[in-house]
Amino acid sequence: MDKIPKIDRQREHQANERTFLAWLRTSIALISFGIAIARFGIFLRQLNVAITQQETPVNSLTNSENLGLALVISGIVTIVLAAWRYNQVFWQIERSNYKPNRLIVWFMTGVVIILGLFCIPLILWRNKVPVRFPVPTQPQSRNLY
């Protein structure tokens, strides 16, 4: 168990903890972006209804709520994977048999790429509803007294 000096093992554990905290920050960012995207999409739809007095159809697959939910779920999965990896590396350091594993990095890269691809239709989608502005019937009085 004590194959490496205590100070080196301490540094390795601290590096493992910093890596875990970086993954934790990433998961918090994913969850936050997911909530923001979902809520902003709802706000834009309500604003559109208020302006045009018409309900616009929503694509059931590529809408902001689904993208936001996918980001929140991927953030939660990131937390779980980070905790699992932290514990795995902790015991590898203690046993002096650390083996780097790039699978989790490639998995998260794939998830972020897929979620980014789902953002493209939301960015390119344009609402073709004409905007109607109310026309005043009388000139506005500028007399403030």
C-alpha positions in Angstrom: 0.0 0.0 0.0 2.9 2.4 0.7 4.9 1.9 -2.5 5.0 5.7 -3.2 6.1 8.4 -0.8 3.3 9.9 1.2 3.8 13.4 -0.2 3.6 12.2 -3.8 0.4 10.3 -3.0 -1.0 13.4 -1.4 -0.3 15.4 -4.6 -1.9 12.7 -6.7 -5.1 12.8 -4.6 -5.2 16.5 -4.8 -4.9 16.4 -8.6 -7.7 13.8 -8.6 -9.9 16.1 -6.5 -9.2 19.1 -8.8 -10.1 16.9 -11.8 -13.3 15.9 -10.1 -14.2 19.6 -9.3 -13.5 20.5 -13.0 -16.0 17.8 -14.1 -18.4 19.1 -11.4 -18.2 22.7 -12.8 -18.8 21.3 -16.3 -22.0 19.5 -15.1 -23.2 22.6 -13.4 -22.7 24.6 -16.6 -24.6 21.9 -18.6 -27.5 22.0 -16.2 -27.6 25.8 -16.1 -27.5 26.1 -19.9 -30.2 23.5 -20.1 -32.5 25.4 -17.8 -31.8 28.8 -19.5 -32.4 27.4 -23.0 -35.7 25.7 -22.0 -37.0 28.8 -20.2 -35.9 31.2 -22.9 -37.7 29.1 -25.5 -40.9 29.3 -23.5 -40.5 33.1 -23.1 -40.0 33.6 -26.8 -43.1 31.5 -27.6 -45.2 33.5 -25.1 -43.8 36.8 -26.5 -44.7 35.7 -30.1 -48.3 34.9 -29.0 -48.5 38.3 -27.3 -47.4 40.1 -30.4 -49.1 38.1 -33.1 -52.2 36.9 -31.2 -51.5 33.5 -32.8 -50.2 30.2 -31.4 -47.3 29.0 -33.5 -46.8 25.3 -34.0 -43.9 23.7 -32.1 -41.8 20.9 -33.5 -42.1 18.1 -31.0 -38.6 16.8 -31.6 -36.4 19.9 -32.1 -37.6 22.5 -29.6 -35.8 24.4 -26.9 -37.5 22.5 -24.1 -36.2 19.1 -25.4 -32.7 20.5 -25.9 -32.8 22.0 -22.4 -33.9 18.7 -20.9 -31.2 16.9 -22.8 -28.6 19.3 -21.4 -29.9 18.9 -17.8 -29.8 15.1 -18.1 -26.3 15.2 -19.6 -25.2 17.4 -16.7 -26.6 14.9 -14.2 -24.9 12.0 -16.0 -21.7 14.0 -15.9 -21.9 14.3 -12.1 -22.5 10.6 -11.8 -19.6 9.7 -14.1 -17.3 12.2 -12.4 -18.0 10.8 -8.9 -17.5 7.2 -10.2 -14.2 8.2 -11.9 -13.0 10.0 -8.9 -13.6 7.0 -6.7 -12.0 4.7 -9.2 -8.8 6.9 -9.5 -8.7 7.3 -5.7 -8.4 3.5 -5.2 -5.9 3.2 -8.1 -3.7 5.8 -6.4 -3.9 4.0 -3.1 -2.9 0.7 -4.7 -0.2 2.4 -6.9 -1.7 1.0 -10.1 -3.2 4.1 -11.8 -4.3 3.5 -15.4 -5.5 6.5 -17.4 -8.9 6.0 -19.0 -9.9 8.1 -22.0 -13.3 6.5 -22.5 -15.1 9.0 -20.3 -13.5 11.9 -22.1 -14.5 10.5 -25.5 -18.0 9.8 -24.2 -18.5 13.3 -23.0 -17.1 14.7 -26.2 -19.6 12.7 -28.2 -22.5 13.9 -25.9 -21.6 17.6 -26.3 -21.2 17.2 -30.1 -24.6 15.6 -30.4 -26.2 18.3 -28.3 -24.5 20.9 -30.3 -25.8 19.3 -33.5 -29.3 19.5 -32.0 -28.8 23.2 -31.5 -28.4 23.8 -35.3 -32.1 23.5 -36.2 -33.1 25.8 -33.3 -30.6 28.4 -34.6 -31.6 28.1 -38.3 -35.4 27.9 -37.6 -37.2 31.1 -38.5 -40.7 32.0 -37.7 -42.4 33.3 -40.9 -45.3 35.0 -39.0 -45.6 38.7 -40.1 -45.3 41.2 -37.2 -48.2 43.5 -36.9 -47.7 46.8 -35.1 -50.7 48.7 -33.7 -51.5 51.8 -35.7 -52.5 54.8 -33.5 -55.8 56.3 -34.4 -55.1 59.8 -33.1 -51.8 61.7 -32.7 -50.3 61.4 -29.2 -50.4 64.6 -27.2 -47.0 65.7 -26.0 -48.3 68.3 -23.5 -47.0 67.2 -20.1 -48.9 69.9 -18.1 
